[in-house]
Amino acid sequence: MASSSPAPPSGSKKPRGKMADWFRQVLSKKSKKMPDSAESTSRDVSQPSSQTDPPTPDLSSPTSSTPAPAPEGTTSSTGLSSSSSSGRWSKDYDVCVCHSEEDLAVAQELVSYLEGSAASLRCFLQLRDATPGGAIVSELCQALSNSHCRVLLITPGFLRDPWCKYQMLQALSQAPGAEGRTIPLLAGLAKASCPAELRFMYFVDGRGPDGGFCQVKNAVLHYLQTLS
């Protein structure tokens, strides 16, 4: 009786070598399908934070370097207190210089001195600051009312000029008392030649080395300090 040979393997079954290749392909496909987020998450955890991130603010340090405003009543480098400085800006000018046309050069020197001082005093000079086309009377009265102090440059030319006398009377009518607002600067005249309306006031002697400019400046600053 002949022995039967074993049946050949079914055609549907794959050889072992091919089966191993098939498993390797499946595993490789699964590894490729891993989400990128997991990989990026692992990278983010392993890497240190960027050096360009803004530093955490120090809450203990001051938030602003701007100095605090000076307390009321303190004195600044200009010699004016904080309260007087605020009252100073209530008018357009600190000083109105009243002079004759022939004394324009001296008036310009005085204005340059006052404006160039540490206090930077604001001066009205008629031929420089008057509105072109404006009426002389209106301009003179407005300059006097918009100025804290008035400097009268008393010279022989001042006494001869009717507009100077008009300014002097207007200044006295606005401040009739000796309040320090009207400052006579006597130049080239003796006290006896001073107008009778000004003889009850102390005047600045312009015969000094600086023409009395420093004394005028100190008188203006003294008045500005009285403002509240």
VODREN-48238 format. One record per residue (C-alpha): residue number from 1; x, y, z. Coordinates in pm, 1 decimal, padded with zeros to 6 digits. Layout:
! VODREN-48238
{NUM; {X; Y; Z}}
...
END
This chain:
! VODREN-48238
{1; {00000.0; 00000.0; 00000.0}}
{2; {00153.6; 00317.3; -00109.5}}
{3; {00217.8; 00586.7; 00154.6}}
{4; {00039.2; 00915.4; 00101.4}}
{5; {00258.1; 01224.5; 00068.7}}
{6; {00172.5; 01528.1; 00279.4}}
{7; {-00053.6; 01782.0; 00116.8}}
{8; {00119.6; 02088.5; -00012.0}}
{9; {00057.2; 02408.1; 00180.2}}
{10; {-00246.2; 02600.1; 00075.7}}
{11; {-00185.3; 02876.1; -00176.3}}
{12; {-00359.4; 03123.9; 00052.9}}
{13; {-00092.5; 03095.3; 00317.1}}
{14; {00219.2; 03313.1; 00278.5}}
{15; {00569.1; 03179.8; 00323.5}}
{16; {00735.3; 03267.9; 00650.5}}
{17; {00981.3; 03506.8; 00488.9}}
{18; {00702.5; 03699.2; 00326.1}}
{19; {00505.1; 03706.4; 00650.9}}
{20; {00800.7; 03862.9; 00832.1}}
{21; {00830.7; 04130.4; 00564.1}}
{22; {00459.9; 04203.1; 00593.5}}
{23; {00485.2; 04253.1; 00974.5}}
{24; {00779.5; 04487.6; 00929.8}}
{25; {00583.4; 04694.1; 00676.4}}
{26; {00286.7; 04719.1; 00912.2}}
{27; {00508.1; 04830.9; 01203.4}}
{28; {00684.7; 05087.8; 00990.0}}
{29; {00350.2; 05234.7; 00875.2}}
{30; {00230.5; 05265.1; 01235.5}}
{31; {00548.6; 05445.6; 01337.0}}
{32; {00502.7; 05694.0; 01050.0}}
{33; {00144.6; 05767.3; 01159.8}}
{34; {00253.7; 05902.4; 01501.3}}
{35; {00105.7; 06255.2; 01544.8}}
{36; {00342.2; 06548.0; 01499.0}}
{37; {00197.0; 06712.7; 01808.0}}
{38; {00334.3; 06438.3; 02030.9}}
{39; {00677.4; 06477.9; 01874.8}}
{40; {00666.2; 06856.4; 01900.2}}
{41; {00545.9; 06830.6; 02260.3}}
{42; {00840.5; 06614.5; 02348.8}}
{43; {01073.2; 06863.2; 02181.7}}
{44; {00914.8; 07156.1; 02368.8}}
{45; {00953.5; 06979.0; 02702.0}}
{46; {01313.6; 06890.3; 02641.7}}
{47; {01422.0; 07233.1; 02509.6}}
{48; {01478.7; 07530.2; 02746.6}}
{49; {01273.5; 07849.6; 02709.4}}
{50; {01391.2; 08105.4; 02456.0}}
{51; {01628.3; 08376.8; 02572.2}}
{52; {01427.1; 08637.2; 02384.5}}
{53; {01127.4; 08607.4; 02617.4}}
{54; {01063.0; 08935.7; 02803.0}}
{55; {01183.2; 08929.7; 03162.6}}
{56; {00931.5; 08930.8; 03441.2}}
{57; {00883.2; 09289.5; 03566.4}}
{58; {01027.2; 09365.7; 03906.5}}
{59; {00734.7; 09493.5; 04112.0}}
{60; {00968.4; 09631.8; 04374.8}}
{61; {01127.8; 09883.0; 04135.6}}
{62; {00965.8; 10227.0; 04076.8}}
{63; {00736.4; 10240.2; 03777.2}}
{64; {00840.5; 10586.5; 03662.0}}
{65; {01159.4; 10791.0; 03668.4}}
{66; {00974.2; 11124.4; 03649.3}}
{67; {01051.5; 11327.3; 03960.8}}
{68; {00762.6; 11424.3; 04180.5}}
{69; {00647.0; 11786.2; 04153.0}}
{70; {00800.5; 12025.2; 04399.2}}
{71; {00581.8; 12092.3; 04703.0}}
{72; {00401.6; 12421.9; 04708.5}}
{73; {00612.6; 12699.2; 04852.8}}
{74; {00951.6; 12558.1; 04743.8}}
{75; {01192.4; 12785.5; 04558.0}}
{76; {01325.0; 12698.2; 04212.1}}
{77; {01663.7; 12786.3; 04062.4}}
{78; {01510.7; 13105.4; 03918.7}}
{79; {01440.2; 13238.6; 04267.4}}
{80; {01062.4; 13208.6; 04226.9}}
{81; {00852.4; 12982.9; 04448.3}}
{82; {00612.0; 12732.0; 04294.3}}
{83; {00308.6; 12936.0; 04403.0}}
{84; {00444.0; 13263.0; 04262.2}}
{85; {00544.7; 13088.6; 03940.5}}
{86; {00185.9; 12979.5; 03883.7}}
{87; {00057.4; 13333.3; 03941.5}}
{88; {00323.1; 13468.0; 03709.1}}
{89; {00152.9; 13313.9; 03405.2}}
{90; {-00170.8; 13500.0; 03468.8}}
{91; {-00033.1; 13784.7; 03253.7}}
{92; {00140.1; 13784.1; 02917.2}}
{93; {00448.6; 13976.1; 03030.8}}
{94; {00656.4; 14014.9; 03344.2}}
{95; {00786.6; 14361.9; 03254.8}}
{96; {00671.4; 14644.2; 03031.5}}
{97; {00959.3; 14880.4; 02952.6}}
{98; {00840.0; 15238.0; 02895.8}}
{99; {01091.1; 15457.0; 02716.1}}
{100; {01124.2; 15734.5; 02461.7}}
{101; {01225.9; 15668.0; 02103.0}}
{102; {01564.1; 15832.0; 02150.9}}
{103; {01637.4; 15589.5; 02437.4}}
{104; {01560.8; 15279.6; 02231.6}}
{105; {01920.8; 15149.6; 02245.8}}
{106; {01928.1; 15161.7; 02627.4}}
{107; {01583.4; 15000.8; 02647.6}}
{108; {01699.6; 14718.5; 02420.3}}
{109; {02002.9; 14657.1; 02641.7}}
{110; {01778.7; 14639.9; 02948.3}}
{111; {01538.4; 14398.4; 02779.3}}
{112; {01826.1; 14175.0; 02663.5}}
{113; {01959.3; 14166.7; 03019.1}}
{114; {01623.5; 14076.5; 03173.5}}
{115; {01531.5; 13816.5; 02912.2}}
{116; {01877.7; 13659.7; 02929.0}}
{117; {01871.2; 13619.0; 03307.1}}
{118; {01814.5; 13285.1; 03477.2}}
{119; {01448.2; 13375.3; 03532.7}}
{120; {01398.1; 13445.8; 03158.4}}
{121; {01177.6; 13744.2; 03230.4}}
{122; {00918.9; 13815.4; 02960.7}}
{123; {00948.0; 14176.3; 02845.1}}
{124; {00729.4; 14401.8; 02634.1}}
{125; {00919.9; 14643.3; 02412.0}}
{126; {00686.3; 14872.5; 02224.6}}
{127; {00866.7; 14897.0; 01890.1}}
{128; {00928.2; 14521.3; 01890.6}}
{129; {00608.9; 14372.9; 02035.3}}
{130; {00331.5; 14616.6; 01942.8}}
{131; {00085.6; 14492.8; 01682.2}}
{132; {00149.5; 14655.6; 01343.0}}
{133; {-00145.5; 14874.6; 01251.1}}
{134; {-00272.8; 14888.1; 01607.2}}
{135; {-00372.6; 15215.7; 01770.2}}
{136; {-00093.6; 15358.1; 01987.4}}
{137; {-00322.6; 15430.6; 02281.8}}
{138; {-00475.8; 15082.4; 02275.5}}
{139; {-00137.5; 14913.4; 02240.9}}
{140; {00014.1; 15108.0; 02530.5}}
{141; {-00280.2; 15044.3; 02763.7}}
{142; {-00294.7; 14676.4; 02673.1}}
{143; {00079.8; 14635.8; 02730.5}}
{144; {00050.4; 14790.9; 03076.3}}
{145; {-00249.3; 14580.9; 03179.9}}
{146; {-00089.2; 14258.6; 03049.4}}
{147; {00235.4; 14311.9; 03242.9}}
{148; {00306.8; 14248.4; 03610.0}}
{149; {00567.6; 14526.8; 03644.4}}
{150; {00644.6; 14848.8; 03457.0}}
{151; {00992.7; 14992.7; 03426.4}}
{152; {00995.8; 15366.1; 03349.9}}
{153; {01323.8; 15462.4; 03187.1}}
{154; {01336.0; 15823.4; 03311.8}}
{155; {01568.0; 16029.5; 03089.2}}
{156; {01554.7; 16381.1; 02943.3}}
{157; {01394.6; 16226.4; 02636.1}}
{158; {01130.2; 16055.2; 02854.9}}
{159; {01029.9; 16391.3; 03005.7}}
{160; {00992.1; 16545.5; 02659.6}}
{161; {00785.7; 16261.6; 02512.9}}
{162; {00408.0; 16302.8; 02570.1}}
{163; {00346.3; 15930.2; 02511.4}}
{164; {00591.0; 15842.8; 02788.7}}
{165; {00406.0; 16070.4; 03028.2}}
{166; {00080.5; 15904.6; 02920.1}}
{167; {00223.9; 15560.1; 02996.9}}
{168; {00349.8; 15679.5; 03334.4}}
{169; {00006.9; 15812.3; 03433.0}}
{170; {-00165.6; 15496.4; 03310.9}}
{171; {00075.8; 15278.4; 03510.2}}
{172; {00011.7; 15482.4; 03825.4}}
{173; {-00364.1; 15472.9; 03774.6}}
{174; {-00360.4; 15092.3; 03756.3}}
{175; {-00135.0; 15060.9; 04061.5}}
{176; {-00160.9; 15387.4; 04255.8}}
{177; {00009.6; 15257.5; 04568.9}}
{178; {00376.7; 15175.6; 04612.7}}
{179; {00322.0; 14807.0; 04536.4}}
{180; {00653.0; 14749.6; 04361.2}}
{181; {00488.7; 14717.7; 04021.9}}
{182; {00611.4; 15054.4; 03890.4}}
{183; {00991.3; 15081.3; 03896.6}}
{184; {01147.7; 15417.6; 03800.8}}
{185; {01496.2; 15382.9; 03648.4}}
{186; {01660.7; 15723.3; 03660.3}}
{187; {01927.3; 15764.6; 03389.3}}
{188; {02103.6; 16090.4; 03315.6}}
{189; {01892.4; 16288.4; 03559.3}}
{190; {01916.0; 16401.1; 03917.0}}
{191; {01642.5; 16303.1; 04160.1}}
{192; {01516.7; 16660.7; 04165.0}}
{193; {01436.4; 16626.2; 03794.3}}
{194; {01220.9; 16318.8; 03852.5}}
{195; {00850.1; 16376.5; 03771.9}}
{196; {00651.4; 16489.3; 04073.2}}
{197; {00418.9; 16186.9; 04036.0}}
{198; {00711.9; 15951.2; 04109.9}}
{199; {00887.1; 16130.2; 04393.2}}
{200; {00707.1; 15929.1; 04658.5}}
{201; {00869.4; 15609.9; 04521.1}}
{202; {01216.7; 15466.7; 04558.0}}
{203; {01393.6; 15479.1; 04225.6}}
{204; {01680.7; 15283.2; 04071.9}}
{205; {01992.5; 15487.4; 04009.6}}
{206; {02117.0; 15422.1; 03658.0}}
{207; {02462.2; 15567.7; 03726.3}}
{208; {02596.0; 15233.9; 03847.8}}
{209; {02835.1; 15010.9; 03651.3}}
{210; {02549.8; 14803.4; 03505.5}}
{211; {02311.1; 15094.5; 03455.7}}
{212; {02093.9; 14971.6; 03743.3}}
{213; {01985.9; 14665.9; 03541.0}}
{214; {02058.8; 14417.6; 03821.3}}
{215; {01857.5; 14620.2; 04070.8}}
{216; {01564.6; 14633.9; 03826.7}}
{217; {01578.1; 14257.2; 03780.5}}
{218; {01581.0; 14197.5; 04156.9}}
{219; {01286.0; 14434.0; 04203.1}}
{220; {01082.5; 14247.1; 03939.8}}
{221; {01168.4; 13908.1; 04091.2}}
{222; {01075.5; 14037.6; 04436.6}}
{223; {00731.6; 14139.1; 04310.8}}
{224; {00676.3; 13809.1; 04127.2}}
{225; {00750.8; 13624.6; 04452.2}}
{226; {00454.1; 13800.0; 04615.6}}
{227; {00209.8; 13649.3; 04366.2}}
{228; {-00002.8; 13358.3; 04483.3}}
END
